[in-house]
């Protein structure tokens, strides 16, 4: 039982980190976004992953040197594609507003991040767990729709009350936004798919003496190398284009810098812990852990939103959001049960 319970506990912990790291993005000013993001990406995708991996994977660089070239290329490339998806998220918000964009991206990201690995290794997944996987993913999709609608209604009520919010465009612009958000959701799933394609690197790390769960840290080093190239490259281009290096000298920038670092630590704390749960679950790990983590993190992020006043004065949408949270919990229970079948076989 502990072999099943411990990975699930790790997923819950990962969702707490994933659901709270975005709080730091409320404190970007007075830094330019690109300056804040460069520091954030460096902490989240380079410094923290390397430090953690070095501590728990014996002779990490020897493991990296023996990593199969195809996994290094595939993992890094998929990480790079995930970085493109992150940039498209910001573009989507300009067309659709935050709530609708977040709902589309979260839904497609969670489902694609589970289904693509499932299709790639369908023969190695216990057939008895497949119906429960399907039910869990369907419930999660329904929950994301419910929470997205709740967010849209909240935004509409706040707009009517005079709050300044990003509006949703209409007509052709709206259709363009839907296309961009959909592509963003699929690309955002590439982080999970990239990790799922580095299994041999994990085996090399385990042979070198790493604990099974800690082999995930060696795998993340490869995937996040590609992600960092995209994210840091884009931030540097904007720093040069906007001549915004000077924002590092802006009075009060140390508070923004602090939150950039905190957000980076929380972001990779989520991925590192998530990766450990996947490594312990084996072939079924990504299909269970990725959508579960994202679903639970949606609950956490909305709880944080309630604490910070984002749902104040919108009782109707809040009740609807609560229904979505209940469905996510139900989906998580079903997915957890699917994992017990998948690991027991």
N, C-alpha and C positions, 0 to 999 in steps of 0.2 A: 504493500500500500504506500509506503514512504517513497518508493521509486516513482510513483505517480504524483503523490501529493507535493513533493518538494519542487518539481518543475512548475507546477501550477502556482505555488506560492511565489516563485521567482517571477512568473508572468505578472502576477498582481503587483509585486514590487516595481517591476519595470513600468507598468501602467501609471503608477504614482509619479515616477520621474517624468514619463512622457507627457502626462497631463498637466504638469506644473512648469516645465521648462519655458513654455511660451510666456509666462508671467514676466520674464526678463525683458521681453520685447516691448513692454509698456514704458521702458526707461531707456530708449535709444537717444533721445535728445539730451544734451546739445551736440552729440556726435552725429556726423552724417551717417545715413543708413549703411553705406558701403564700408565706412571705417569700423562701425560697430560689428558688421557682419564678418569682416576679415578677421578680427580678433576672436569672435565667436567660433568661426569655422576652424581656426588654428588650434584653439583649445579643444573643441569637440571632435575634430577629425584627425588631428595629428598628435598633440602633446598628451592628452589624457589617454587615448587608445594605446600609444606607444609605452607610456609609463606603466599602465595596468598590464599590458601584455608582457612587458619585460619582467615584471614582478612575478607573474604566475606561469610563464612558459619558459622552461629552462633553455638557454642558448637560442633565444628567439631568432637571431639573425642567421644562425645555421639552418633553422627550420625554414626561414624565408628563402634561403639559397637553394634548398631542396624542393621548394614548392613547384608543382607541375606548371609549366608555362601556360597551358590552356586555361587552368583555373585562375592564374594571375591575370591573364588578359581578359577572360570573361568576367571575373569578379570586378576588376577595375573598370572595365567598360560599362557594366551595368551600374556601378556606383556613379560614374560620370553621367549616365542617362538620368539617374535619380536627381542629380544636381540640376539638370535642365528642367526637370519637373518642378523643382523648388522655385525656380525663376518664373516659370509659367504661372505658378500659384498667385504671385503678386500681380501679374497681368490680369488674371481671371477676376480678382477682387475688383479691379477697376470697371469691369463689365457687369458683374453679377452681385457685387456686395459680398461681405465676409461670410455671412451665414450660409447662403446658397452655395458659394464656392467651397466652403469647408465641408458641407454635406456631400456634394458631388465627389470631391477629391477623396474624402475619408471613405465613402462607400466603395468607390472603384478601387482605391488603393488596398483596402482590407480584403476585398473579395479577389481581386487579381493576384495579390500577394500570396493568397492561399491556393487559388485554382491553377496558376501556372506551374508551381512545383508539383501539384497533384497530377497534372497531365504528364509532366516530364518523368515522374516516377510512379505512375499509376500501378504497375505490376508489383511494386514493393510495399504497397499500402494494404493493410488488412481489409478484406472486402466487407467484413461485418461492421467496420467503423464508417464506411462510406455514406450510408443513409443518414447517420447522425451528423456527419460533417455537412452534408447537404442541408439538413434542417437547420443546423446552427448558423450556417452562412446566410440562409434565407431569412432567418429571424434577425440576424445582424443587419441585413439590407433594409428590412422593414423598420428597424429601430433608427437607422441613420436617416431614413425618409421622415419619420415622425419628428426627430430632433431638428432636422433641417427646417421643416414646416414651422416648428415652434420658434426657431430662431428668426425666421422670416416674419412671423406674426409679432414677435417681440420688437424687431426693428421697425415695423410699420407703426406699432403703437407709440414707440419712442419718437418717431418722426412726427407723428400727429401731435405729440406733446411738445414739439419744438426742438428736440435733440438733433444735433448735426450728425448724420450718418451717411455713409456711402450709398447712394441710391442704385437701383437696378435699371440698366438701360433697356430699351425696348427695340422691337423689330430686328433688323439685320444685326445690329450691335449685340443684342441679346443672344441670337443664334451663334454669333462668333464667340461670345463668351462661353456658351455651353460646349462648343467644340474644343476651345482652349482648356477649359476645366476638365473635360473628359480625357484629353491627352495627358494633362497634368496628373490626373489620378492614376492612369496606367503607368506613366513614367515613375511616379512616386513609389509604386510597388516594386520597382527594380532593385531597391535596397534589400528587400527580403529575398528576391530571386537571386541577386548576386551572392548573398550570404549562403543561400541554399546550393550554390554551384561551387563551393569551396570545401567540400567534404574531405577530399584527400589531404588538403593542408591541415585540417583538424587531426587526421590520422597521424600525420608526420609529427605534429606537436605532441600528441599523446605518446607516440613511440619515444619521443625525446624526454618524457617524464612528466608532462603536464597532466593534471587531473582532467577527466573527461569533460566536465563543464567548462573548464578554463581553456580548452582548445578553441572555443569560440573567439577568444581575444586575438589569437593569431589570424583567424579568418577575417576578422574585422579590419585588421591592419591593411590587408590587400584591397578589400572592397572600398574602404574609406580613402585610400590613396587616390583612386579615380574620382571619388566624390569631392575631395579637396581640390584637385586640379581645376574642376569646373567652378566650384564656389569661390575659391581664392582668386582664380583668373578673372571671373566676372567682377568681383569686388575691386580688384586692382584696375580693371578697365574703367570702371565708374570713378574711382579715385582720381585717375589721370584725366578722364574726360571732364569731370565736374570740378577739377582742381580743389578737391576737398580734403587733401592731406592736412590742411591747416586746422581742421576740426579737432585734431588730436591736441591742439594747444588751447582749445576753447575753455574758458573758466567753467568749472562744474562738470567737466567731462569725466572726472574720476568715478563719479557715481554711475554714469552710463557704462564705463569700462568695467566696473565691478559687476554690474548686472550682465554684461556680455560674457564675462568669465563664468558666472554662476549658471547662466543659461547653457553654456557649453558643457559644463560639468554634468548638469542634469540630463542634457540630451544624450550624451554618450553613456551615462549611468543607465539610462533606459535601454539603449541598444546592447550594452555589454551584458546586462542582466538578462535581457530577452534572449541573447545568443546563448547564454548558459543553459537556459531552459530548453532551447531547441536542441542543443548538443545532447542533453540528457534524454530527450524523447526519441531521438533517432529519426528514422525516415518520415514519421508523421509530424515531427516537430514544427516545421514551418507552417503547415496547414492548420495546426491547432493554435500555436502561440501568436502568430502575426495578427490574425483577425481578433483574437481574444484581447491582446494587448491594446490594439487600437480602439476596440469597443469600450474596454474599461477606462482607457485614457480619456475617452469622450465624456464619461461620467465625471472623472476627476476634473477635467477642464471646465465643465459646466458648474461643478461645485465651487471651483475657484472663482468663476464668474459671478456666482451668487454672493460669495464673500466680498468681492470687490464692487458689488452693486450693479452688475450688468443686468440682473433680472428684477431689480427693484421697481415696484409699481406696475408689473405686468403679470398679474395673477393667472389669467387664462393661458397664455403661452407657457408659463411655468408649470401648470398642471399637465399640459400636453408633453412638455419636456420630461416630466416625471414618468409618464407612460412609456416614453422612449427608453428611459433609464431602466424601467422594469423589464422591457423586452430585451435589452442588452444583457441584463443579469440572467434572464431565462436562456438566451443564446449561449452565454458563457457556461451555464450548467450543462447544456447539451454538448457543447464542444469538449468540456472536461470529461464527460462520460465517453465521448468518442475516443478521447486519448487513452482512457482506461482499457478500451477494447483494443486499440491500436498497439499499445505497449505490452498488452498481455499475450498477444499472439506471437 
